[in-house]
Amino acid sequence: MPRPTLILLCGLPGSGKTTLAKHLARVVPAVRLCPDILEYGFWDRRERDENRLTARALGVAVELHHLTASLDELGARIESRTAEGRWGSVPVTRDLLEEYAEQFEAPEADELDLFDRPPAERDAQGPSGKG
């Protein structure tokens, strides 16, 4: 039986967290908890540290996936999903996105080193499953 793993997805709106979460739910297999539970972006290190330490205390591996894109790309993705009327999509203005970007604390190398690496076969696959 594979070791239980908590997979945290970290990024601003439009960075691809939902796309990656859906992909991982298929290939791991995994239970996807979203958006108001765990898939809200883990915007600061304190939140990420708390989740990592709690999971480790339970003997659970913990992965952190930091997803990023330019503000222009994030804005375009948000506009697209809002226009499509996707379930759960929330309109985010450019001003709000810029405000979020200022609040977001991206993980640095020293923090990323505290997390487990995904298995090599899964690490090579992107959300499309093609790598």
SVG drawing of the C-alpha trace seen along z (x, -y; Angstrom):
<svg xmlns="http://www.w3.org/2000/svg" viewBox="-22 -48 39 50">
<polyline fill="none" stroke="black" stroke-width="0.4" points="0.0,0.0 1.5,-3.4 2.3,-5.9 -0.4,-8.5 0.5,-11.8 -0.8,-15.3 -0.3,-17.3 -0.5,-21.1 -1.0,-23.4 0.3,-26.9 -0.4,-29.8 -2.5,-32.8 -5.9,-32.5 -5.5,-31.4 -2.1,-29.7 -3.4,-26.2 -4.2,-24.8 -7.5,-23.3 -6.2,-21.9 -3.4,-20.2 -5.6,-19.0 -8.0,-17.3 -5.1,-15.7 -3.6,-14.4 -6.9,-13.1 -6.9,-10.9 -3.3,-9.7 -2.4,-9.3 -5.4,-8.4 -6.3,-11.0 -9.2,-12.7 -9.5,-16.3 -10.6,-18.8 -11.5,-22.1 -11.7,-25.3 -12.7,-26.5 -11.1,-23.5 -7.5,-23.1 -7.1,-24.3 -7.2,-28.0 -3.6,-28.7 -1.6,-28.4 -0.5,-32.0 1.8,-32.3 4.6,-30.1 3.0,-29.9 -0.1,-28.1 2.2,-25.8 4.4,-25.0 1.4,-24.2 0.0,-21.7 3.4,-20.1 4.1,-19.7 0.7,-18.4 0.8,-15.8 4.4,-14.7 3.3,-14.2 0.7,-11.7 3.4,-10.0 2.1,-11.4 4.4,-12.5 3.8,-16.1 4.4,-17.6 4.2,-21.3 3.6,-22.3 4.1,-26.0 2.3,-27.1 3.1,-30.4 2.5,-32.5 2.8,-36.2 0.0,-38.6 -1.0,-39.0 -1.4,-35.2 -3.2,-34.9 -5.6,-37.6 -6.2,-36.0 -7.0,-32.7 -9.3,-34.2 -11.2,-36.1 -11.5,-33.0 -12.9,-30.8 -15.3,-33.6 -16.6,-34.0 -17.1,-30.3 -19.2,-30.3 -17.3,-27.5 -18.7,-26.2 -17.0,-27.7 -15.2,-30.4 -15.1,-33.7 -14.5,-36.9 -11.2,-38.6 -10.4,-42.0 -6.9,-43.0 -6.7,-45.4 -7.6,-42.6 -5.2,-40.2 -2.4,-42.7 -3.4,-43.1 -3.3,-39.4 0.1,-39.2 1.4,-41.7 0.0,-39.5 1.2,-36.2 4.4,-34.8 5.9,-32.5 7.9,-29.6 11.7,-29.9 14.2,-27.1 14.8,-26.6 11.1,-26.0 10.6,-23.8 13.5,-21.6 11.4,-20.8 8.7,-19.0 8.8,-15.5 9.4,-15.2 6.7,-13.5 7.6,-10.1 9.7,-10.3 7.0,-8.8 4.4,-11.4 6.9,-14.3 7.5,-13.9 3.8,-14.1 2.0,-17.4 -1.8,-18.0 -2.1,-16.6 -0.3,-13.4 2.2,-14.0 5.0,-15.5"/>
</svg>
